[in-house]
Amino acid sequence: MINISRLSSYTKKDIQNLILLLQEFINTYRISKVKLNYQSRPVILFLSTLIATAGLGAYYTIRNTITKYNEYTLNRRLRRPSLIRQSSTILENGAREIIIPKEGSLKQGKFTRIIIPKPNNDRYAADKYLYKDFTKNFELQSKGKGAVVNSKFLNQLSIIWRILVPRFYCKNTSLLLSQCFFLIFRTWLSLLVAKLDGQIVKNLISGNGRKFSRDLIYWLLIAFPASYTNAAIKYLEDRLALGFRTNVTRYIHDMYLDQTFAYYKIGVNNPEIDNIDQYITEDLTHFCHSLSSLFSSMGKPFIDLIFFSVYLRDNLGTGALLGIFINYFATAMLLKRATPAFGKLSSQRAQLEGVYFNQHLNLMTNCEEIGFYGGSLIEKTKLLENFKKLMNHISKEINIGFWYSALEDYVLKYTWSAWGYIFSGLPVFLDELWPKQEGEAEKAVEDAAAERRNMRQFITNKRLLLSLADAGSRLMYSIKDVNTLTGYTDRVFSLLTQLHRVHSPRFDYGATKGIADIRGTIQNNYVSGLRFEHIPVIIPTSQGSEYSPLISNINFTLSPNKNMLILGSNGSGKTSIARIIAGLWPLYSGLLSKPNDDDMFYLPQKTYFTTGNLRDQIIYPYTYTDMLEMGYNDDYLYHILREVKLEYLLTREGSFNAVKDWKDVFSGGEKQRMSIARVLFKHPKLVILDESTNAVSTDVEDYLFELLQLKKIPYVTLSHRPLLMKYHDYLLEIDDHGGWKFQDLTSVENLQSIDNEIAEIEGKLNMAEKWETRKKCLEQYLDGQIDEDDMAALDGELPIRSMPLDLSISQTV
């Protein structure tokens, strides 16, 4: 026999014999005329896979062609694509159409059209009770049903499932059904492969080259649909995870970013959610991938158990199959009792990862300030502290996982494989224990046939039992995946619960007394200006209205087209008044009357700059399409920049299409003038200015306030500088003890007091020359240049002396 295992020891004769063997195999194939049964399952599956592949290829080719044609027509429809960064349009059905440029193809003018469905507010209003009453309903169910039905994880997943698969006729449903089909199909293919494997071994032992060649061809043919099926399952798993994430992300964004300021309120007095960005990004991604992979990691083994059990029952009998499943259940109970709390560990790890990530994010965001303070050492200490906590937790996970993995591998890989060998050998051993009574010649022939039959049966049973053991082991392995998924499900469910809580119009800001503690009334669309009636300014805490107010019972009325200055020191509560007007803070009592929210505009202390080009910074929070629908163009934006003395930005930055990190490009004064440019673009009925001119020079500040007055844009200014009173009609002065004083700066009394103060100042300025002469006389007297008589004479010439001369002191000096 040729030694194939050692190629280096081959001789020329060995090579010739190998070639002769190959020629003999080919001649045997030709002479024997191996005939393929074209109605056999391997051939039919191979041809079906080819036809299905060709059909799918033709479908996707046609669809891509249509998509490219639509994009081509869209690009032709956009007359000025170079001006568009992102434009959106509301369609007739309420959905939003977004047109965005393809990555790296802005200069070529290639764009993609994306449709975002209209938010279903009725659905969110109905779903909130599922999350709000979950704990109470779960406790009631726990009292009346068994522990398996009462699984908290299953109840949470069933509620989230409404978001993942909102209806039967949707894309995710088709992906799930397709995945189930391919999982069943792969199990059926495994059965065919196991039978074919046994047949090949039988033909190899019996030396039947014709059937061996035929079955080998069948093996190569059936490998094609098997490989295709495995790739399809992986593809569907990834697509299903993407579909799950798309549905949940849109559901979250619809509540998180709407007119109720949920993105702000969820961080107010809420210890349940920390680092919400990690919940929405990382935790949600892990949840969707874990859930989609769970269908294949648990669905395939479960289907294998059913199919293989039915087939093995005919070969091994019911008793052997019963013994196999008794072993499975016994080991499952053992592993369940030995399984650590992987769900809790993964949830804790995700939280620690979020803390560590946000510490780095804080360092990057405030690197300049930290550099000025020289705080690198303390930031390093904090980073190392958080990193050490994370590493300790990961080390704990590794240590726990080591012992569990050792037990799991021993039980699932080796113990189950040993039982597989035992049960697959039962038919052989039983035939030897109870042989049939036959003659010698017949017995010899029967023994040879039985040996080949037993070998085939053993190979088939062995392969199926090992596959069955592998299915059971993967099903047991998935227990760990389920525990991990439990942790992610709990975090995602907590996020959705808190979003529904803050999205509700009856949000209580964490007050212990609930919504009943918020008794204030807000009157929108108030046409007579702005009115406060008995409104306390209270920081939202768990104490609610019982918390000590920053300002007590504010009362004032601001007439239309009038300007007001809210004056107070830092920390007195000026910005808190703006938060109440904007709806960020609750109105615990009193009456607030204000214009419609669309007619108001707020300029916070720290100017926000969005990602995008220079045009987006001016028109924020509007889009390019909104600007066009308003009838504006870039010429109008240039006019606005020129009015706030920022026209040089076009020369410096190049054009309106320049994209930069604008918060680092603009200086402090440029940021505040850009904020005023946004006010000019929107032209609201009332604008709130919170320290919006403290970074510009005095002359520019005068110009900006005069510009707002020229444009007839009323404003309420929050500042600590009394010099701004000259630009306002009313003054609300706040002291450091929660008191306030409202006065009309245009009233007769205020104007008369101002005139008196001006007259007093002018009188003092007129005496400045005489005081200067008096100062020189005193200096000469002290230097000995004049004596007391001269000093007295000079005093007689000065009718007004600012300070009488004490001669005793002079003599002493």
Long-range contacts (C-beta under 8 A, 24 or more apart in sequence): 25-209, 25-213, 28-209, 28-210, 28-213, 29-209, 29-213, 32-209, 32-210, 32-213, 34-210, 34-213, 34-214, 34-217, 35-214, 36-214, 36-217, 36-218, 40-218, 41-192, 41-222, 42-192, 42-196, 42-218, 42-219, 42-221, 42-222, 43-218, 43-221, 45-189, 45-221, 45-222, 45-225, 46-221, 46-222, 46-224, 46-225, 48-225, 49-224, 49-225, 49-228, 50-224, 53-228, 70-113, 71-110, 71-111, 71-112, 71-113, 74-99, 74-111, 74-113, 75-109, 75-110, 75-111, 78-109, 78-111, 81-109, 81-111, 82-106, 82-107, 82-109, 82-657, 83-615, 83-624, 83-634, 83-656, 83-657, 84-111, 84-624, 85-612, 85-613, 85-615, 85-616, 85-624, 85-657, 85-659, 86-612, 86-623, 86-624, 87-623, 87-624, 87-625, 88-623, 88-625, 89-625, 91-115, 93-118, 94-118, 116-250, 117-250, 119-254, 119-258, 120-254, 124-254, 124-255, 124-500, 124-503, 127-162, 127-500, 128-500, 128-501, 128-503, 128-504, 130-159, 130-162, 131-159, 131-493, 131-496, 131-497, 131-500, 131-501, 132-497, 132-500, 132-501, 134-159, 134-493, 134-497, 152-490, 153-343, 153-482, 153-485, 153-486, 153-489, 153-490, 156-489, 156-490, 156-493, 157-291, 157-489, 159-493, 160-248, 160-489, 160-492, 160-493, 160-496, 163-247, 163-248, 163-251, 164-243, 164-244, 164-247, 164-248, 164-291, 166-247, 171-243, 172-240, 172-243, 172-244, 172-247, 175-236, 175-239, 175-240, 175-243, 176-240, 176-295, 178-232, 178-236, 179-233, 179-236, 179-237, 179-240, 179-295, 179-296, 179-299, 180-295, 180-299, 182-229, 182-232, 182-233, 182-236, 183-233, 183-295, 183-296, 183-299, 183-300, 183-303, 184-303, 185-229, 186-226, 186-229, 186-230, 186-233, 186-300, 187-300, 187-303, 187-304, 187-307, 187-308, 188-307, 189-222, 189-225, 189-226, 189-229, 190-304, 190-307, 190-308, 190-467, 191-307, 191-308, 191-311, 191-464, 192-222, 193-219, 193-222, 193-226, 193-463, 194-460, 194-463, 194-464, 194-467, 195-460, 196-222, 197-459, 197-460, 197-463, 198-456, 198-457, 198-458, 198-459, 198-460, 198-463, 199-456, 201-455, 201-456, 201-459, 202-452, 202-453, 202-455, 202-456, 202-459, 205-451, 205-452, 205-455, 206-452, 233-296, 233-300, 237-292, 237-293, 237-295, 237-296, 238-292, 240-292, 240-295, 241-288, 241-289, 241-291, 241-292, 241-293, 242-288, 244-288, 244-291, 244-292, 245-284, 245-285, 245-288, 248-284, 248-287, 248-288, 248-492, 249-280, 249-284, 251-496, 252-280, 252-284, 252-495, 252-496, 252-499, 255-499, 255-500, 255-503, 256-280, 256-499, 258-503, 259-597, 260-502, 260-503, 260-505, 260-507, 261-582, 261-583, 261-584, 262-499, 262-502, 262-503, 264-584, 265-502, 265-507, 265-509, 265-584, 266-498, 266-499, 266-502, 268-509, 268-510, 268-540, 269-509, 269-510, 269-540, 269-541, 269-542, 270-498, 270-502, 270-510, 272-494, 272-497, 272-498, 273-494, 273-495, 273-498, 274-351, 274-354, 274-355, 275-351, 275-354, 275-355, 275-357, 275-358, 276-495, 277-354, 277-358, 278-350, 278-353, 278-354, 278-357, 278-358, 279-491, 279-492, 279-494, 279-495, 280-495, 282-350, 282-353, 282-354, 283-350, 283-488, 283-491, 283-492, 283-495, 284-492, 284-495, 286-350, 286-488, 287-485, 287-488, 287-489, 287-491, 287-492, 290-481, 290-484, 290-485, 290-488, 291-485, 293-481, 294-478, 294-481, 294-482, 294-485, 297-474, 297-477, 297-478, 297-481, 298-475, 298-478, 298-481, 298-482, 300-471, 300-474, 301-470, 301-471, 301-472, 301-474, 301-475, 301-478, 302-471, 302-475, 304-467, 304-468, 304-470, 304-471, 305-468, 305-471, 305-472, 305-475, 308-464, 308-465, 308-467, 308-468, 308-471, 309-468, 311-464, 312-461, 312-464, 312-465, 312-468, 315-427, 315-457, 315-460, 315-461, 316-423, 316-424, 316-426, 316-427, 316-461, 320-423, 320-426, 323-419, 323-423, 324-419, 324-423, 324-465, 324-468, 327-415, 327-416, 327-419, 328-416, 328-472, 331-411, 331-412, 331-415, 331-416, 331-476, 332-476, 334-411, 335-407, 335-408, 335-411, 335-476, 335-479, 336-479, 338-404, 338-407, 339-404, 339-479, 339-480, 339-483, 340-400, 340-401, 340-404, 341-483, 342-480, 342-483, 342-484, 342-487, 343-483, 343-484, 343-485, 343-486, 343-487, 343-490, 344-487, 345-393, 345-396, 345-397, 345-400, 345-487, 346-483, 346-484, 346-487, 346-488, 347-487, 347-488, 347-490, 347-491, 348-393, 349-390, 349-393, 349-394, 349-397, 350-487, 350-488, 350-491, 352-386, 352-389, 352-390, 352-393, 353-390, 355-386, 355-389, 355-390, 356-383, 356-386, 356-387, 356-390, 359-383, 359-386, 404-480, 408-476, 408-477, 411-476, 412-469, 412-472, 412-473, 412-476, 412-477, 413-473, 416-469, 416-472, 416-473, 417-466, 417-469, 419-469, 420-462, 420-465, 420-466, 420-468, 420-469, 421-462, 421-465, 423-461, 423-465, 424-458, 424-461, 424-462, 424-465, 425-458, 427-454, 427-457, 427-458, 427-461, 428-454, 428-457, 428-458, 508-544, 509-540, 509-544, 509-585, 509-586, 510-540, 510-541, 510-542, 511-540, 511-541, 511-542, 511-543, 511-544, 511-545, 512-542, 512-543, 512-544, 513-544, 513-545, 517-544, 517-545, 517-588, 518-544, 518-545, 518-586, 518-587, 518-588, 519-545, 519-588, 519-589, 520-586, 520-587, 520-588, 520-589, 520-590, 520-591, 520-592, 521-587, 521-590, 521-591, 521-592, 522-583, 522-587, 522-592, 522-594, 523-591, 523-592, 523-593, 523-594, 524-594, 524-595, 524-596, 524-597, 525-595, 525-596, 526-593, 526-594, 526-595, 527-560, 527-595, 528-557, 528-559, 528-560, 528-593, 529-557, 529-558, 529-559, 529-560, 529-562, 529-686, 529-714, 530-557, 530-558, 530-564, 530-581, 530-593, 530-594, 530-595, 530-686, 530-716, 531-556, 531-557, 531-558, 531-591, 531-592, 531-593, 531-594, 532-556, 532-557, 532-590, 532-591, 532-592, 533-590, 533-591, 533-592, 533-593, 534-589, 534-590, 534-591, 535-580, 535-587, 535-589, 535-590, 535-591, 535-592, 536-588, 536-589, 536-590, 537-573, 537-576, 537-577, 537-580, 538-585, 538-586, 538-588, 539-576, 539-585, 540-585, 540-586, 544-588, 545-588, 545-589, 549-738, 550-576, 550-738, 551-576, 551-577, 551-734, 551-738, 551-739, 551-740, 552-738, 552-739, 552-740, 553-590, 554-590, 554-732, 554-740, 555-742, 556-730, 556-732, 556-742, 558-716, 558-730, 560-714, 561-712, 561-714, 562-714, 562-729, 562-730, 563-709, 563-714, 563-715, 563-716, 563-717, 563-727, 563-728, 563-729, 563-730, 564-716, 564-717, 564-728, 564-729, 564-730, 564-731, 564-732, 565-716, 565-717, 565-719, 565-724, 565-725, 565-727, 565-728, 565-730, 565-731, 565-732, 566-716, 566-717, 566-718, 566-719, 566-732, 566-734, 567-719, 567-720, 567-721, 567-722, 567-724, 567-725, 567-731, 567-732, 567-733, 567-734, 568-720, 568-733, 568-734, 568-735, 568-736, 569-720, 569-736, 570-720, 571-736, 572-734, 572-735, 572-736, 573-734, 573-738, 574-690, 574-718, 574-719, 574-720, 574-734, 575-605, 575-690, 575-718, 577-718, 578-602, 578-688, 578-690, 578-718, 581-688, 582-688, 594-686, 595-685, 595-686, 599-684, 599-685, 599-686, 600-684, 600-685, 600-686, 600-687, 600-688, 601-678, 601-679, 601-682, 601-684, 601-686, 601-687, 601-688, 602-687, 602-688, 602-690, 603-675, 603-676, 603-678, 603-679, 603-687, 603-688, 603-689, 603-690, 603-692, 604-690, 605-690, 605-691, 605-692, 607-671, 607-672, 607-674, 607-675, 609-662, 609-663, 609-666, 609-671, 609-674, 612-659, 613-656, 613-657, 613-658, 613-659, 614-649, 614-650, 614-653, 614-655, 614-656, 614-657, 614-658, 614-662, 615-656, 615-657, 617-662, 617-674, 618-674, 618-677, 618-678, 618-681, 619-678, 619-681, 620-678, 622-681, 622-682, 632-681, 637-681, 640-677, 640-680, 640-681, 641-677, 643-677, 643-680, 643-707, 644-673, 644-674, 644-676, 644-677, 644-680, 644-704, 644-707, 645-673, 645-700, 645-703, 646-670, 646-673, 646-674, 646-677, 668-695, 669-695, 669-696, 669-697, 669-700, 671-695, 672-696, 673-700, 673-704, 676-704, 676-707, 676-708, 679-708, 679-713, 680-707, 680-711, 680-713, 683-711, 683-713, 684-713, 685-714, 686-714, 686-715, 686-716, 687-713, 687-714, 687-715, 687-716, 688-715, 688-716, 688-718, 689-715, 689-716, 689-717, 689-718, 690-718, 691-718, 691-719, 691-720, 692-717, 693-724, 694-719, 694-721, 767-800, 767-802, 770-798, 770-800, 770-802, 771-802, 773-798, 774-798, 774-801, 774-802, 774-803, 778-805, 781-805, 781-810, 782-813
